[in-house]
Amino acid sequence: MDLTLDKELEEFQQVFSRFCQEEIAPVAEQVEANGVNGTILEKLGKAGYLGLLHPESQGGQGASFLTAVMAQSILAYHCGSTFFSSGASAGLFGLPISHYGSDEQKARLIPELIAGAKIGCLAVTESSSGSDVASIQTSVYPDGSGKLILKGSKSYITNAPIADYALVLARYSRDPGKPSTGASGLTLVIVDLHADGVQRGAPLRKMGLRGSPTGELYFDDVSIAESCILEKPGAGFRQTMKAFDWERLSMGAYCVGVMQACLDESRNFARNRKSFGKMIAKHQSVAFMLADIKTRLEASRLLLFETAWLFDQADGAPRIEHNGESLDLSARASELKLMTSQYARECTNLAVQVHGGAGYMDEYKVSRLYRDIKIAEIGGGTSEIQKQIIARAESKRALRI
Ligand SMILES: Cc1cc2nc3c(=O)[nH]c(=O)nc-3n(C[C@H](O)[C@H](O)[C@H](O)COP(=O)(O)OP(=O)(O)OC[C@H]3O[C@@H](n4cnc5c(N)ncnc54)[C@H](O)[C@@H]3O)c2cc1C
């Protein structure tokens, strides 16, 4: 087994790292204070980052998942908020459109999205439906004149306060008096957030990721064209689950970027800070904290790269034969997210500890990493939901053996 990066990937890594050092790192604190802005997204667009996973036919890079997770972990290293807002736009909103959209939808939306000129979001969660996606209540139905009516609300949506478009998961029925139940009928619709009847709540105040705006969306009998349905009515649950697989892969990349930042910040601090007449890195308990961060980082990076590579090999298929067994790739993405989010949270805790009181101060990056990381155990499905997915796949395997 050779896990060495090929020359092309190594060069890409260097170029994108340089871009992030020059364009993202210097403004990360500004983003924390004032929020992600269009200029940063446009720079990410120009650098090719937003289009990495989009096909070349739409102006994207047609890159591999391996290339994408590498770039994502580099961006996350420098700024979690920029990582999340760009991911919600080009990934959560953009990828389902690139994969399931009509030619007209792709041509209308993808080029501006991956240039960073327009911003998107994926709106699934509602105030009473988070983990239980199939219980959402937002509804969409034909009004009899060739249009659809969208009614309901969404909460905790990344980019809601700044987005131009949302991909909204809604319950489709021909007769509004007879709504569908469960996962059947769920449908993704593309909504212009500047349309009449759409309202946004104020950005929510959060524990972390303060530069990535999160908010509510309200749809008060919004009239949308039937051509805004993604693929077909009833396909929304399957499409959303696929989007979550990609999100979980990308969350693994986020965690790896954060762990690398924890290691670099802590190593640097431990080398320069002295106590009891010697650099703190020479106290065994501090050196052990660095060892714990490093070990979690290496294990996570390996799982991330292998999972991305498996996604590339599977080429969209839900399973792949690997080392003599049939792997369920959704379960693998859940394993990646479950493990890396726990490790990354532990690493941010260790990094703050290495810094002592300084780690509690906003001027040190580890303080931001610590506040930001908690989302990895919640967003894109909580750790408990990841365990359910993994356990379900394992029990099916047990029945087959
Ligand atoms: C910063 C941020 C950004 C977000 N961005 C988006 C976005 O862009 N788009 C979007 O649609 N959503 C977004 N979300 C919402 C996010 O996906 C949900 O918060 C998440 O899925 C959990 O749902 P919930 O908050 O309703 O928690 P709940 O579902 O109410 O869960 C509460 C607790 O109960 C546990 N639990 C629930 N059901 C079970 C079960 N069956 N078995 C065991 N334990 C269970 C959970 O694990 C959790 O510990 C965002 C959230 C945050 C915080």
The ligand as an SDF file (V2000), in Angstrom:
LIG
                    3D

 53 58  0  0  0  0  0  0  0  0999 V2000
  -24.1750   26.2120   13.4510 C   0  0  0  0  0  0  0  0  0  0  0  0
  -25.2090   25.3180   12.8410 C   0  0  0  0  0  0  0  0  0  0  0  0
  -25.3780   25.3120   11.4640 C   0  0  0  0  0  0  0  0  0  0  0  0
  -26.3700   24.5180   10.8870 C   0  0  0  0  0  0  0  0  0  0  0  0
  -26.5500   24.5750    9.5320 N   0  0  0  0  0  0  0  0  0  0  0  0
  -27.5940   23.8960    8.9840 C   0  0  0  0  0  0  0  0  0  0  0  0
  -27.8840   24.0410    7.5820 C   0  0  0  0  0  0  0  0  0  0  0  0
  -27.1660   24.7200    6.8320 O   0  0  0  0  0  0  0  0  0  0  0  0
  -28.9730   23.3990    7.0920 N   0  0  0  0  0  0  0  0  0  0  0  0
  -29.7860   22.6240    7.8700 C   0  0  0  0  0  0  0  0  0  0  0  0
  -30.7690   22.1020    7.3730 O   0  0  0  0  0  0  0  0  0  0  0  0
  -29.5190   22.4570    9.2030 N   0  0  0  0  0  0  0  0  0  0  0  0
  -28.4470   23.0750    9.7620 C   0  0  0  0  0  0  0  0  0  0  0  0
  -28.1880   22.9300   11.1050 N   0  0  0  0  0  0  0  0  0  0  0  0
  -29.0470   22.0690   11.9190 C   0  0  0  0  0  0  0  0  0  0  0  0
  -28.3840   20.7640   12.3140 C   0  0  0  0  0  0  0  0  0  0  0  0
  -28.2890   19.9020   11.2040 O   0  0  0  0  0  0  0  0  0  0  0  0
  -29.2100   20.1530   13.4500 C   0  0  0  0  0  0  0  0  0  0  0  0
  -29.0400   20.9980   14.5800 O   0  0  0  0  0  0  0  0  0  0  0  0
  -28.8060   18.7400   13.7910 C   0  0  0  0  0  0  0  0  0  0  0  0
  -29.1200   17.8440   12.7600 O   0  0  0  0  0  0  0  0  0  0  0  0
  -29.4820   18.2380   15.0890 C   0  0  0  0  0  0  0  0  0  0  0  0
  -30.8530   18.4810   15.0600 O   0  0  0  0  0  0  0  0  0  0  0  0
  -31.5640   19.2170   16.2980 P   0  0  0  0  0  0  0  0  0  0  0  0
  -30.7890   20.4460   16.6010 O   0  0  0  0  0  0  0  0  0  0  0  0
  -33.0000   19.3870   15.9870 O   0  0  0  0  0  0  0  0  0  0  0  0
  -31.3850   18.2500   17.5100 O   0  0  0  0  0  0  0  0  0  0  0  0
  -32.4300   17.0750   17.9540 P   0  0  0  0  0  0  0  0  0  0  0  0
  -32.7790   16.2440   16.7740 O   0  0  0  0  0  0  0  0  0  0  0  0
  -33.5320   17.7080   18.7190 O   0  0  0  0  0  0  0  0  0  0  0  0
  -31.5150   16.2390   18.9380 O   0  0  0  0  0  0  0  0  0  0  0  0
  -31.2900   16.6280   20.3040 C   0  0  0  0  0  0  0  0  0  0  0  0
  -30.4770   15.5060   20.9670 C   0  0  0  0  0  0  0  0  0  0  0  0
  -31.1970   14.2660   20.8980 O   0  0  0  0  0  0  0  0  0  0  0  0
  -30.4290   13.2850   20.2160 C   0  0  0  0  0  0  0  0  0  0  0  0
  -31.3070   12.4430   19.4200 N   0  0  0  0  0  0  0  0  0  0  0  0
  -32.3110   12.8390   18.5890 C   0  0  0  0  0  0  0  0  0  0  0  0
  -32.9030   11.7740   18.0370 N   0  0  0  0  0  0  0  0  0  0  0  0
  -32.2490   10.6810   18.4950 C   0  0  0  0  0  0  0  0  0  0  0  0
  -32.3680    9.2780   18.2700 C   0  0  0  0  0  0  0  0  0  0  0  0
  -33.2910    8.7730   17.4360 N   0  0  0  0  0  0  0  0  0  0  0  0
  -31.5380    8.4520   18.9420 N   0  0  0  0  0  0  0  0  0  0  0  0
  -30.5940    8.9360   19.7680 C   0  0  0  0  0  0  0  0  0  0  0  0
  -30.4200   10.2560   20.0070 N   0  0  0  0  0  0  0  0  0  0  0  0
  -31.2330   11.1060   19.3770 C   0  0  0  0  0  0  0  0  0  0  0  0
  -29.4510   14.0610   19.3500 C   0  0  0  0  0  0  0  0  0  0  0  0
  -28.3080   13.2980   19.0040 O   0  0  0  0  0  0  0  0  0  0  0  0
  -29.1250   15.2420   20.2560 C   0  0  0  0  0  0  0  0  0  0  0  0
  -28.1800   14.8460   21.2030 O   0  0  0  0  0  0  0  0  0  0  0  0
  -27.1710   23.6860   11.7030 C   0  0  0  0  0  0  0  0  0  0  0  0
  -26.9600   23.6630   13.0960 C   0  0  0  0  0  0  0  0  0  0  0  0
  -26.0050   24.4650   13.6640 C   0  0  0  0  0  0  0  0  0  0  0  0
  -25.8240   24.4260   15.1470 C   0  0  0  0  0  0  0  0  0  0  0  0
  1  2  1  0
  2  3  1  0
  2 52  2  0
  3  4  2  0
  4  5  1  0
  4 50  1  0
  5  6  2  0
  6  7  1  0
  6 13  1  0
  7  8  2  0
  7  9  1  0
  9 10  1  0
 10 11  2  0
 10 12  1  0
 12 13  2  0
 13 14  1  0
 14 15  1  0
 14 50  1  0
 15 16  1  0
 16 17  1  0
 16 18  1  0
 18 19  1  0
 18 20  1  0
 20 21  1  0
 20 22  1  0
 22 23  1  0
 23 24  1  0
 24 25  2  0
 24 26  1  0
 24 27  1  0
 27 28  1  0
 28 29  2  0
 28 30  1  0
 28 31  1  0
 31 32  1  0
 32 33  1  0
 33 34  1  0
 33 48  1  0
 34 35  1  0
 35 36  1  0
 35 46  1  0
 36 37  1  0
 36 45  1  0
 37 38  2  0
 38 39  1  0
 39 40  1  0
 39 45  2  0
 40 41  1  0
 40 42  2  0
 42 43  1  0
 43 44  2  0
 44 45  1  0
 46 47  1  0
 46 48  1  0
 48 49  1  0
 50 51  2  0
 51 52  1  0
 52 53  1  0
M  END
$$$$
